[in-house]
Amino acid sequence: MAPLNTTRTLFEVRVGAYHTIEVLLQIRQSDISWWNSDLQNHERQLHKLLGRRVLPVECRDEIEEFHSKRRIREERKAGFSEAKKGDGKKKVIVGEANLKK
């Protein structure tokens, strides 16, 4: 990001491979010189703040969907399937013949 010269700046932040969010940075006129004094560090802090506070709230559904798809993909890759999941015990069908034994 270039040094600020206005109190409102709109920029885009790329999130992952497919998503981009638009962020409007609104800063007081008196703070522009402060922001520009250590631009790289302030920009890093802003990205960290967005990643920790904004994205989890605004993109919750997309994040959950991504993780569930990833989990399924990893399970398939490891040779697991929904049918193999369980406690590993054989299923016993209870019927009259089994009850007599």
N, C-alpha and C positions, 0 to 999 in steps of 0.2 A: 504494500500500500504506500502511496506517495504521502509526503507530509501534508497535513491538513491546512487549508486556508479558509474554510467556511465552517460554520457551526453544525451543519448537517451534511453527512456524507453517506451515500448509499453504495454498498459494495456486496459482492457475492462471495460466498464461502462454499467451497466444494466439500461435500460430505460423501465419503466413499467413492465408488466408481460411477454411480448413476444419479446422484442427487446434488442439487445446489440450493442453498438458501440465500435469500436476500436479507441483508442486515442494514438497518438505518442507524448509524452512529450519530447521536445528537450530543454535542458537547458545548459547554459555555464558551463564549468568546474569550474570557479571561484564562481558560484552560488550554487553549490551542497551543500556546507557546510551551506549556508544560508537556503536552502530548508529543509535540515535535522534538522536545529536548532529548528524549530517549525512545525514539519511534520504534525501533526493533523490539525492545523489551515490552513496551506498552502493547504493541500488536500481538506479541506472544501471550501476554496476560489476557488480552481480549479473546483470543482463540481458545485459551484454556477455559475461560469463563463460559464461553458459548458451548464448548464441549461438555462441560460438567453440569451446567445449570439449564441451558436453553434447549439443546438438542434432545436430552432425555424426556423432556416434557412435550415438546412440539412434535417429535418424530417417534413417539412411543410405539405406535402401531407398526410402523415400518421396521423398527429395531427388533420388536418381538417376532415379526414375520421372518426377518432375515435369520435370526438365531434359531427359530424352529426349523426352517429349511436347512440350515447348516447342520443342525443336530441330526436330522433325518439323513442327510447326505453322508455324514460321518458314520452313522450306524450302518447304513447300507454298505459303505466302503469296508467297514470292519467285519462284514458278514452277518450282521444281526438283521432280524426282521421282526415285525410285530408278532408273528407266530412263535418265534423262538423266545420271546420275552416271557418271563414268568419266574417261578421259584425253582424250576427244574424238576419238579415232582411229576410222576405219571398221574394222569387223570384216571380215576376209578369210577366206573359207572355203577351206581348203587341200584340194585334191583332185587327181586325176590331170590334169584339164584345166589347172589352174593351175600345176602343176609342170612341164608341157611348155613353157610360155611363157618 
